[in-house]
Amino acid sequence: MTEKINAILGIDDIFKAPDRLLDILLDKPLREKIFLQFFELFDHKLENDFFHSYFQAEAAQRKKMSQDFTPMSVASLVSQLVESKTGDGMYFEPSVGTGGMMIAKWHSDRIKENPIFYKPSQYMYVGEELSDRAFPFLVFNMAIRGMNGAAVHCDSLTRECYGVFFMQNDDDNPSGFSSINIMPYTSDAENFFKVSFVNKKYLHHVESQNLFARLT
């Protein structure tokens, strides 16, 4: 599987994946072409994190950084245990990694609503992650599933933040992909996400015409 993913991404080493993914994510035509190839590779099954097994190749590095992935069975169970009772469609997770638990919650929401009638606009998923290596995979996992939400590249404890990617399903299509937008480095963005920008790691990038409609 590692070799197949590397081939799709056009790399020869897993350690090149994060930088390559960032380039792909900010090129919409290329990104959606890659998304379709992932659909084929994983037989259109979106309920699990594509990169769960892929990252096993980085086991030594993750152990060094005290990082580990939540088993998919545990992610599914936790998503049911923390089911929101408010009905507001909001989900928040610090230290989200590549998004395994978030994906389990997203899948639970779709099944609950019936995938045909599920409306992305009724949900918002926000995940925070500090790791430079994991963060691009988180954005990829959210966008390919058509989520409305934000991937916040930050330290969840200190609130120091390097950037916020906002994914928006512009057509509210349960089978569609999300557009990817990078939030401006403004005080309004800091206040909304309760972070403090420490540098401008990412360049300005906007794809949605009605940007951040889900936030208002």
C-alpha positions in Angstrom: 0.0 0.0 0.0 2.9 2.4 0.8 4.3 1.9 -2.7 0.9 2.5 -4.3 0.3 5.7 -2.4 3.8 6.9 -3.2 3.2 6.2 -6.9 0.0 8.3 -6.8 1.7 11.2 -5.1 4.7 10.9 -7.4 7.3 10.4 -4.7 9.8 7.6 -4.0 10.1 8.0 -0.2 7.4 8.4 2.4 9.4 11.2 4.1 8.7 13.4 1.0 4.9 13.0 1.4 4.0 16.0 3.6 5.7 18.6 1.3 4.4 16.9 -1.8 0.9 16.8 -0.3 0.9 20.6 0.4 1.8 21.2 -3.3 -1.0 19.0 -4.4 -3.6 20.4 -2.0 -3.1 24.0 -3.2 -3.5 22.9 -6.9 -7.3 22.2 -7.2 -7.3 20.4 -10.6 -4.4 18.2 -9.6 -5.8 17.7 -6.1 -9.1 16.4 -7.4 -7.4 14.1 -9.9 -5.4 12.6 -7.0 -8.6 12.3 -5.0 -10.2 10.2 -7.7 -7.1 7.9 -7.7 -7.4 7.5 -4.0 -11.1 6.6 -4.4 -10.1 3.8 -6.8 -7.3 2.6 -4.6 -9.5 2.3 -1.6 -12.6 1.1 -3.4 -14.5 4.2 -2.6 -14.5 3.4 1.1 -14.2 6.6 3.1 -15.0 5.5 6.6 -11.4 5.0 7.6 -8.2 7.1 7.5 -6.4 6.3 4.2 -3.1 6.9 5.9 -3.4 4.7 9.0 -1.4 1.8 7.6 0.7 4.1 5.4 2.2 5.8 8.5 3.2 2.5 10.0 6.3 3.0 7.8 7.1 5.9 10.0 6.8 4.0 13.2 10.3 4.7 14.5 9.9 8.5 13.9 6.5 8.6 15.6 7.8 6.7 18.6 10.6 9.2 19.0 8.1 12.0 19.0 5.7 10.1 21.3 3.1 10.0 18.5 0.8 7.1 17.8 -2.4 6.4 15.9 -5.7 5.6 17.4 -6.8 2.1 16.2 -9.7 2.5 13.8 -12.0 0.3 16.0 -11.3 2.5 18.9 -12.0 5.7 16.8 -15.3 4.3 15.8 -16.3 3.5 19.4 -15.2 6.9 20.7 -17.2 8.7 18.0 -20.3 7.0 19.3 -19.5 7.6 22.9 -19.0 11.4 22.4 -22.1 11.8 20.2 -23.2 15.4 20.5 -26.5 15.9 22.3 -26.9 19.6 21.3 -27.7 18.9 17.6 -25.6 21.8 16.5 -23.4 19.7 14.2 -20.2 20.9 15.8 -17.2 18.7 16.4 -13.8 19.7 17.9 -10.7 17.6 18.5 -7.3 18.8 19.7 -4.2 16.7 18.7 -6.2 15.3 15.9 -3.3 13.8 14.0 -4.3 12.8 10.4 -7.9 12.8 11.5 -8.8 9.1 12.2 -11.3 9.9 15.0 -12.7 12.9 13.1 -13.3 10.6 10.1 -15.1 8.1 12.3 -17.4 10.9 13.6 -18.0 12.2 10.1 -18.9 8.7 8.9 -21.3 8.3 11.9 -23.0 11.6 11.0 -23.5 10.4 7.4 -24.9 7.1 8.4 -27.2 8.6 10.9 -28.6 11.0 8.3 -28.4 8.5 5.4 -25.6 9.4 3.0 -28.1 10.4 0.3 -29.7 13.1 2.4 -26.6 14.1 4.4 -25.9 17.8 4.1 -22.3 18.9 4.8 -23.6 22.5 5.6 -25.2 21.2 8.7 -21.9 20.0 10.2 -18.6 21.6 11.1 -15.5 19.7 12.0 -12.5 21.5 13.6 -9.2 19.7 14.3 -6.0 21.0 15.8 -2.6 19.5 15.1 0.9 20.6 15.8 2.9 18.1 13.7 4.3 19.5 10.4 4.2 16.0 9.0 0.7 15.0 10.0 -1.0 18.3 9.2 -1.1 18.0 5.4 -2.7 14.6 5.7 -5.4 16.0 7.9 -6.3 18.6 5.3 -6.3 16.0 2.6 -8.6 13.7 4.7 -11.1 16.5 5.3 -11.2 17.9 1.8 -11.6 14.5 0.0 -14.6 13.8 2.2 -16.2 17.1 1.4 -16.2 18.2 5.0 -17.0 21.8 6.1 -14.5 22.6 8.8 -11.1 23.8 9.7 -7.7 22.3 10.2 -5.7 24.4 12.7 -2.0 24.0 12.6 -1.3 24.9 16.3 -0.2 23.9 19.7 -3.4 23.1 21.5 -1.9 24.0 24.9 0.0 27.3 24.2 -2.4 28.3 21.3 0.5 29.3 19.2 -0.7 28.9 15.6 1.0 28.6 12.2 -2.0 28.8 10.0 -5.7 27.7 9.6 -7.0 25.8 6.5 -10.7 26.2 6.0 -12.5 23.5 4.0 -15.8 24.4 2.5 -18.2 22.1 0.5 -19.3 25.0 -1.7 -22.2 23.0 -3.4 -23.3 21.3 -0.2 -22.9 18.1 -2.1 -22.6 14.9 0.0 -20.5 13.3 -2.7 -18.5 16.4 -3.5 -15.0 17.6 -2.5 -14.3 20.6 -0.3 -12.6 23.7 -1.5 -9.5 24.7 0.4 -8.9 28.2 1.7 -6.3 29.5 4.0 -7.6 31.9 6.7 -6.0 35.3 6.7 -3.6 36.1 9.5 -5.9 38.6 11.2 -7.0 39.3 14.7 -10.5 38.3 13.7 -9.2 34.8 12.8 -7.2 34.6 16.0 -10.2 35.5 18.0 -12.5 33.1 16.3 -10.2 30.1 16.7 -8.8 31.3 20.0 -5.2 31.2 18.8 -2.2 33.5 18.5 -0.4 33.5 15.1 3.4 33.2 15.6 4.4 33.4 11.9 2.9 33.3 8.4 3.8 29.8 7.4 1.3 29.6 4.5 0.7 31.9 1.6 -2.7 33.5 0.9 -5.0 31.0 -0.9 -8.8 31.3 -1.6 -10.9 29.0 -3.7 -14.5 29.5 -2.4 -16.4 32.5 -3.8 -18.6 32.7 -0.7 -15.7 32.2 1.7 -16.4 31.0 5.3 -20.2 31.0 4.8 -20.4 28.2 7.4 -18.8 30.4 10.0 -21.3 33.1 9.9 
